[in-house]
């Protein structure tokens, strides 16, 4: 059965066409869509893209295609797509795109600023009429284009934009993972037979026809092309279907046989077009002129149904391109690449010229290698790290001098690592090591190898390797030595309890013995000195130095964006964020986390934004702002998914624990333990134990809380060890284990007295009160409430009221107890700390009083994203500003706000306010 109209007839594709019809209808109704067509070569993906184009009357269509030989050209695929919308690229709002494409000069844009610019560009184009982007052979897009388009596709909602990708299976296209997919399979028997019958022009036995269908597995292109590419005798006799080669290769062989009768000039023109995948017709004709090819050669190729040459050049099927290129000799390929290089304007497109020259090179060629090195620098300045790595790797291959070759190979390895390809980087390191290198290059190689080992999750191996690299760099007086010591210390902290007993101390001792920083020391230098002291001389000795480091970060954060982004890129254990709570400095924590989010949003640094959002969510959580924390966690997870990074789950874990949601919290904890064990991340195991202690203290299951707190305190993990001691003291006292409580209190005193902040001394007073009695306990509880009341740590302040109320009840001071327990119940209920609130309610009932029930008007809850958008709108941000901050189009923001208005029963953003929003936020309303 055939499906379709407007000239497109597709045999046996009823279900697929109906899916695409629904996509187009939804688009016309104002809803955006993204779809990945996945299937083997020749299965009909390109035909389905053509079907979309034919069905989409009244829509604007733009097409692009990935090409295997162009995978290393940064933003090549994206430039191909957006170039079809070139009339709008001159707008200053899209400067990030023109810079990324090399059209204009400027600061290298963050790749996700480019993504937001693409989203806004497509949205603006769609305001005239719906826009459909068709991306064929997406598995061959350059990596940064694929990541950007996937990011855009995940942000589409109400923009009247559809993106349909065609991906060849089983190629890996992890950038598109998670997008809706349509698996395109072979035709059923009857449809395959019908298609075959139209393709075979000789009398063929039924059994032979059935064998064709079985051998091709219903692949439409194979059914159409293979019979015509074989001699009639082979078709009729059934001898022409070898089964040992992949089907795609057999189809290519069929196209190769169709090329053989063509004139040599026509075959050479087709090869030139195959080697120039952008489809630039004027460039093709300039190269053809250099090769002496007459224009008439094109007519033969077009009449053979192999290619279309108009304003753009397009092969009828991608397999024809690959067949043409594969069938050509090496000498012919080099000659057409040389002609294309000569025909390419070196000022307008130096990178493509360099790449063609690289393919044209015979043997070693230093001038071409130099061109490629320049192309790598330009790609890197545009954010194309993967492209820079490819240019450098090819430059190294063409470099004649052994020393220069090793230098370029090492640079290529570094670029590959930063592009997220550690395996390729490791192979390049092995190649670089063969060549002559000086001591500094070998030290840098050692550092890069250690970083790759750490990236692979082998933290226990990475620490000693980083330490060795730091020692080598220091011996050579290289400034990178101190940062490498910090990386070594961070790796040891990361491994934590899963590493050797002396791993952290050895790294700290080496760092402390290192050559001092050149005065005046920067924030990183102060951080290294403080951390080295922390793990050699103890917590109290390190506090002054670490406080100086924090202050330096706070000062530099005001003026130096690079510094702030650098510490966000560092391994989480050795960054100011966990050090601030380790020093019980809530002001620094609040300021640095807030500044990090603002900066990461401002420059569009989505690589670090999830980390910054997670830090900021932790600040909100401790401030009792669970709805805001949940919204940031949701955003961080969405961005991490869009960028292919692992989500940071600690704040999500702690939120579940504070709410007392045992089953979901323990599922998260178990997943964290499994993941941390696989990654050798001992610090994450400590975090899981700490979260479990909080959970069970809230649920009044003190035996389980005590066991978890003991596990958390087995190792002095940075950032939360002091808080774990406080959980242990409470659980031990409630479990009648005074000895354990007293020992934990002694350790807590050493830390909190050295820190000296209200947060630290408030927690100390509360913990001391648990072990005291009479007037001393009374005074200590009041001190705790007073001190914590002056901090941003609302959750611990409410817990102090709870503990004081519990003590007062046991002292038979029921009237006093009721006041504190009722206050604790109300505050803990308001912030969503359900388990602790219920604990306060039970204690209040034991005094003979009842907790006031909260009466909440029943409204449909906002989603986390709706709540976040509502808060930003209430703060006075425009839809465009909200979209920029959250990496959404303004149309999607408008769509969410309409839903918010309906749920809140309001008609204007002027009616939005924080209490109204929080009352129906997903956490606060719990």
HELIX and SHEET records of a PDB file:
HELIX    1   1 UNK A   14  UNK A   28  1                                  15    
HELIX    2   2 UNK A   45  UNK A   55  1                                  11    
HELIX    3   3 UNK A   68  UNK A   70  5                                   3    
HELIX    4   4 UNK A   76  UNK A   82  1                                   7    
HELIX    5   5 UNK A   83  UNK A   88  5                                   6    
HELIX    6   6 UNK A   92  UNK A   94  5                                   3    
HELIX    7   7 UNK A   95  UNK A  100  1                                   6    
HELIX    8   8 UNK A  111  UNK A  126  1                                  16    
HELIX    9   9 UNK A  138  UNK A  140  5                                   3    
HELIX   10  10 UNK A  143  UNK A  155  1                                  13    
HELIX   11  11 UNK A  174  UNK A  176  5                                   3    
HELIX   12  12 UNK A  189  UNK A  199  1                                  11    
HELIX   13  13 UNK A  206  UNK A  216  1                                  11    
HELIX   14  14 UNK A  220  UNK A  229  1                                  10    
HELIX   15  15 UNK A  232  UNK A  237  1                                   6    
HELIX   16  16 UNK A  247  UNK A  260  1                                  14    
HELIX   17  17 UNK A  264  UNK A  275  1                                  12    
HELIX   18  18 UNK A  281  UNK A  290  1                                  10    
HELIX   19  19 UNK A  296  UNK A  303  1                                   8    
HELIX   20  20 UNK A  318  UNK A  327  1                                  10    
HELIX   21  21 UNK A  330  UNK A  343  1                                  14    
HELIX   22  22 UNK A  350  UNK A  360  1                                  11    
HELIX   23  23 UNK A  366  UNK A  381  1                                  16    
HELIX   24  24 UNK A  385  UNK A  398  1                                  14    
HELIX   25  25 UNK A  402  UNK A  418  1                                  17    
HELIX   26  26 UNK A  422  UNK A  434  1                                  13    
HELIX   27  27 UNK A  439  UNK A  455  1                                  17    
HELIX   28  28 UNK A  459  UNK A  475  1                                  17    
HELIX   29  29 UNK A  480  UNK A  495  1                                  16    
HELIX   30  30 UNK A  496  UNK A  498  5                                   3    
HELIX   31  31 UNK A  503  UNK A  512  1                                  10    
HELIX   32  32 UNK A  523  UNK A  534  1                                  12    
HELIX   33  33 UNK A  539  UNK A  559  1                                  21    
HELIX   34  34 UNK A  561  UNK A  569  1                                   9    
HELIX   35  35 UNK A  572  UNK A  574  5                                   3    
HELIX   36  36 UNK A  576  UNK A  582  1                                   7    
HELIX   37  37 UNK A  586  UNK A  603  1                                  18    
HELIX   38  38 UNK A  606  UNK A  622  1                                  17    
HELIX   39  39 UNK A  626  UNK A  643  1                                  18    
HELIX   40  40 UNK A  650  UNK A  659  1                                  10    
HELIX   41  41 UNK A  662  UNK A  678  1                                  17    
HELIX   42  42 UNK A  682  UNK A  698  1                                  17    
HELIX   43  43 UNK A  702  UNK A  712  1                                  11    
HELIX   44  44 UNK A  721  UNK A  734  1                                  14    
HELIX   45  45 UNK A  738  UNK A  755  1                                  18    
HELIX   46  46 UNK A  758  UNK A  771  1                                  14    
HELIX   47  47 UNK A  774  UNK A  789  1                                  16    
HELIX   48  48 UNK A  794  UNK A  810  1                                  17    
HELIX   49  49 UNK A  814  UNK A  831  1                                  18    
HELIX   50  50 UNK A  834  UNK A  846  1                                  13    
HELIX   51  51 UNK A  864  UNK A  874  1                                  11    
HELIX   52  52 UNK A  879  UNK A  886  1                                   8    
HELIX   53  53 UNK A  890  UNK A  904  1                                  15    
HELIX   54  54 UNK A  909  UNK A  911  5                                   3    
HELIX   55  55 UNK A  914  UNK A  919  1                                   6    
SHEET    1   A 2 UNK A   2  UNK A   3  0                                        
SHEET    2   A 2 UNK A  10  UNK A  11 -1                                        
SHEET    1   B 5 UNK A  60  UNK A  65  0                                        
SHEET    2   B 5 UNK A 131  UNK A 136  1                                        
SHEET    3   B 5 UNK A 161  UNK A 168  1                                        
SHEET    4   B 5 UNK A  33  UNK A  39  1                                        
SHEET    5   B 5 UNK A 181  UNK A 183  1                                        
SHEET    1   C 2 UNK A 307  UNK A 309  0                                        
SHEET    2   C 2 UNK A 313  UNK A 315 -1                                        
END                                                                             
